[in-house]
Amino acid sequence: MRLVKIGIASVNTTVGAFQQNTDRVLGMARKMAAEDVTLGVFPEQVIAGYPAEDLVQWQGFIDHQWPALERFAKETAAHATVYIVGVAVAHQGVRHRHAH
């Protein structure tokens, strides 16, 4: 039987500080990997900062997360740990249907 070690991170993020938030998450990810964590879990919107509130309605805000998330993926690719990292997403072109 294989034991699974889960690491749950509590990250103090700053809204809109994509680089700094990613630096914090990477530091925690490295520590989890060093401690042989199997699954590392990070909070929602950890890259963009929480609570983003109405900023998630701005496409530019949403778009700024992806380079940071790609950086995280690149810098942790060699880790045996699997990470769950929360980002905000926007749904565009969704029409609301009204029941008649």
Secondary structure as GFF3:
##gff-version 3
##sequence-region A 1 100
A	DSSP	beta_strand	6	8	.	.	.	ID=ss1
A	DSSP	alpha_helix	18	34	.	.	.	ID=ss2
A	DSSP	beta_strand	39	41	.	.	.	ID=ss3
A	DSSP	three_ten_helix	53	57	.	.	.	ID=ss4
A	DSSP	alpha_helix	59	63	.	.	.	ID=ss5
A	DSSP	alpha_helix	65	76	.	.	.	ID=ss6
A	DSSP	beta_strand	82	84	.	.	.	ID=ss7
###
